[in-house]
């Protein structure tokens, strides 16, 4: 059986130019797709989540510890928590203006029922005082810095507290793993609403510790947590 031929009698033959053009076109489409995905990724990185601010709207209504709170969506640290109803806790972020000429201080805030967290001022008398090591650390005017003994997980930690107040400011700070990062501090307070607030912030904020409570009250008051 003979091969079919064209009008000129020549057999059909594969055209390498067409295949080359198709391959080039496919490569161009692939490069355009990769570039478009890169632009979308960069746009997402540049915008990121909106920074929380006083006066933010679009609240979520949550009840924690029997208290109804109205929390702006931009204050949540985790998107899955942004829903109305009862909640065991809310993980938020605040930007406290502790100094007039300085950028806001980021503070991570976890709100939960008061029964689930002991206040730092209570821990100072019942726990920390019995774990203090020798010496005093300097660094923040008005605060006493006591290093913790290197046992029971307190190695490298320091408790900073106001020794003159009956309801003292107390923060327990630990050295960060990354050497260029400031110490990370934890402070837990009980609010009259029946809610506890667990605060995490850089130790650099301790320079302005006297303004901390007043600035924090602005944020907690806006959502009804005080």
C-alpha positions, 0 to 999 in steps of 0.5 A, a space after each residue: 500500500 502506497 503512502 498518500 501524496 500531495 498534489 505534487 506527488 510528494 509524501 506528507 512530511 513533518 514540519 519542524 518549524 511548526 513544532 518549534 513555534 508551538 514549544 516556544 508559545 507554550 514556554 511563553 505562556 508558562 513564563 507569563 503564568 509564573 510571573 503573574 503568580 509572583 506579582 500576586 505573591 508580592 502584592 500580598 506580602 506588601 499589603 499584609 494584614 492591616 495594622 490595628 488602630 483605635 477607632 477601627 470598625 467592623 466588629 465581631 461580637 464575642 462573649 468571653 467569661 460572661 462578658 460580651 465584647 465588640 472586637 474589630 476584625 483588624 485586631 485579631 491575630 488569627 482569622 479563624 477566631 473572627 466569628 460571633 458567639 461564645 469564645 474560650 479566648 480571643 488572641 488580639 494585637 494592640 499598638 500602644 502609644 507609649 512615647 510621643 515621639 516613638 512608633 507604637 509598641 506592638 503588644 500581643 493580647 490574649 483575653 480569656 476567663 479570669 479563672 484560667 490565668 493568675 495575675 502577675 501581681 499575685 504570682 509575685 508574692 506567691 511564686 516569684 519571690 521564692 525563686 529570686 536569685 542573688 543581685 539586682 538588675 538595672 535598666 528601667 527607672 522605677 522598676 526593680 529587676 530580679 533575676 530568677 534562679 536557674 531552676 524549674 524553667 526560669 533560667 535566664 529570666 528576670 522579673 521587673 516590678 514596681 516595689 512601691 505599689 500595693 498593686 504593682 506592675 509586674 512583668 516576667 521577661 526572658 532572653 530571646 533565642 535570636 541574639 539581636 532580639 530584645 527580651 520578650 515579656 509576659 504580664 497577666 492582669 485581671 480586669 473588673 469585667 471578669 476577664 484576664 488579659 495575658 500580654 506579650 511585648 518586647 522588654 524595650 516597652 518597660 522604659 515607658 511602663 508608667 504609661 502602659 496601663 493608661 494606654 492599654 485601657 484605651 484599647 480594652 475600653 473600646 471593646 468593653 473588656 474593662 
